[in-house]
Amino acid sequence: MTVTLGREIDLLADYPRTPRNVEARGEAKTEADREIARRFGREFFDGDRAHGYGGFSYNPRFWTPVAPAFQRHFDLKAGDRLLDVGCAKGFMMHDFAAAVPGLEVKGVDVSDYAIAHAIDDMRDHVSVACATDLPFPDKSFDVVVSINTIHNLDRDGCARALREIERVAVRGAFVTVDAYFDETQRLRMEAWNLTARTILHGDDWKRFFVEAGYSGDFYWFIP
């Protein structure tokens, strides 16, 4: 069966951008730092900045301005079900639920630490699971969202995750992944990256999506 890929659309256009010194980060990061970050434990979320976020706490300035774009794009309304794959502590889920009263939100994350420290009102709606094996029946959610998550898997795992997202989604899906479009961007991405195992040229990502059977929408993270 031929898959028709969805739209390349920046639904995170209103997400606040933080100035990044990519070159300095690249010089400072080591393979040991990446190994620690890829455990996705306390060190990644709330430990030293060299290993991840350097403190991952809720701030409404990040996802509150983004939620309306998702609401419009997917026509989200009360009674719809949305899954966040790679939900971390559930901050995006919290703001989406506030923006669309009556929206049913669920989230999964591979990190036991993040799920254990989820924002209070989302704790009953999150669980530990890998994107390659989503613990839900077929067509369980109207919309599935995965922000900067599936690229943390190797190529085979990334393909399985895309198929799982496709399997549980009814109306649509949206993913963002690490990508580049020229050599300068590729070098910056390699310097910036802590956790991604699959980083491709944007055109290669599009082919990969189709090969994996993913028909949802997509966009890029480029530092």
N, C-alpha and C positions, 0 to 999 in steps of 0.2 A: 504494500500500500504506500503510495506517495504521500509524504507529509508536506503540508504547506506551512512554512514558518510564519510566525506572527510578526508583529511590528517591532522595529527598532525605535524605541521611544524612551526619552529620559523622564521617567516619572519621579526622579529625585532631583529635578532641576531646582527646587526650592529648598533642598537640604543645605544648611549652612556650610560653607567651605572654610576649612582651616588652612592658613598658610603653612606650607610644608617645605622644609629644607631637605629635599630628597638626597642630595649628594652627601650631606653630613650624616644622615641616617645610614646611608649605604656604607660609609666608611666605618661607622661605629658598630654595625651589626656583625655578628659572628654566626657560624653554623651552630654553636652551642646555644646562642640566643634563639635561633629558629627551632632547635630541638625542644627547648623549654616551652616556647610559644605553642607548638603543635600538640602539646598535651591538653591545651585549653582548660587549664586549671586555675587556681587562685593566682598564680604568677602571671598568667596571660591577662586576666581581667583586672586584678587589683594589686598586682605586684609592681616591680620596677618597670619603668617606661621602656627599657631595653627589651623587655619580654612581651610587650603588648600594649594595652591601653594605658597602663599606669594609673588605674583608678576608673572603674566603669560604673557610673552612677546616673540616675535618671535626671534628665534636663529637658523640659518641654520645648526648648528652642530647636531641637533637632527634628523630631518626627511630627510635631504639631503642624508645621507649615507644609509637610509632605502629604499628609493624610487626604486633603481635599483632591489632590491630583489622582490618587488611587480611587477615591470615591467616584469621581467623574468618569474616569477611564473604564472602570468595571461596573458602573452603575450600582454601587453597593447600597444596600438598604436593609432595614430591619428584617431579621429572619435569615439573611444570607449567612453562609459559613465561610470563614477565611482561615487558611492555615499558613503559619509562618515557619518555614523550614530554615533552621539556624537562628532561632528566636533569641538566643542568649538569655538575658534576664527579663525578657518580655516587654521592653520599653516601647517598641513599635506597636505591639499588640495593644498595650494600654492606651496609646494615643489614637489608634484606629478605632477602638471601641468607644472612646469618648467622642470622636468625630462623627460616628455613625451609630446613634443609639439603637440598640436592638441587634447589632451585628454580633454574631457568635464567632469568637476567635479561639483558635487553638494554636499551640506552638510546640515544636520539638527542637532539641539541640543535643549534640553529642556530649556536651559538657555537664557532668554531674554537678560541678561547682556552680555553674551559671543557673541551672534549674533549681538548685537548693537555695540560691540567693535571688530568686525572681522577685520582681516588684509584687507587693502584697496582693493586689487585686487580681493578679494573673496566676497565682500559685496553683490554683485548682484547674488551670487550663493549659499547663505546660507539662512536658514529660521528656525523659531522656530517650533519644532514639537517633539513629544515623539516617542521613538522607537517602542512603542506598536501600533502606528497608523501612518504609514508613508504616507504622502500626495502625493503618486505617483501611477499611474496605474500599473497593473501587468506587470512584465518583462520590467521594464523601464530602467534598468541599466545592463551593461555587468558584472560589478563587484560591490559588496557591501562590505565595510570594516567597522568594528566597534571595536575600541580599548578601552578596559577597560571601557565599558559603560553599557552593558546590565545587568551586575551583580549589578548595582545600583538599579534595580527593585526587587520587591519581586518575589517569585518563579513563580506565575501565570503570572505576567507581563513579566518576563524573557522569559517564553515560548511563550507569544504573540509576543514579539520582535523578537525572532528567526523565528517564522512563517512569520512575516512581511518581514524580511530580505530574507527569502526563496522566498516569493511571488514576490518581485520586482527584484530579481537577475536573470540574464540569464545564464552567463557562470560559475559564481562561487562567493563565499563569503569567508570572513576571519574574525573571532572574537577572541579577547583575553579576558580572564576572570580571576578573582581572584580564586586561587586554592591551594591545598596542597596535599602532598602525604604521610606525616607521622605526628605524634603528634607534633613534634618540629615545623614543618612548619605551622601547624594549629594554634599553640599558637602565633607564630610570626605574622601570618596574622591577627589574632584577635587584637593583639597589634597595628599593623600598620594601619589597616583599618579605614578610615574616612566615606566613603560613601556607600560601598557595602552592599546590603541587602541579596544577595544570594552568599554564599561562600561554595563550595563543594569540596570533594575529586576529584581528576582528573578523576578517573574511574566513579564516580557518574555523573560528568559533561558529559562524553561520553554517558552514558545511557540517561541522560536528553536531550541531543541534539537529539538523535534518537527519543525519545518519543515526542519531540516537532515538529518533522518533518524536522529538519535542516540537510542538506546534504553538507554544506560547510566545509571549512578547519578551523582550530582552533589552539590556543596555550594558554599558561598560563602566568599569572603574579604571581610571588612568591617573596616576598621581601627578 
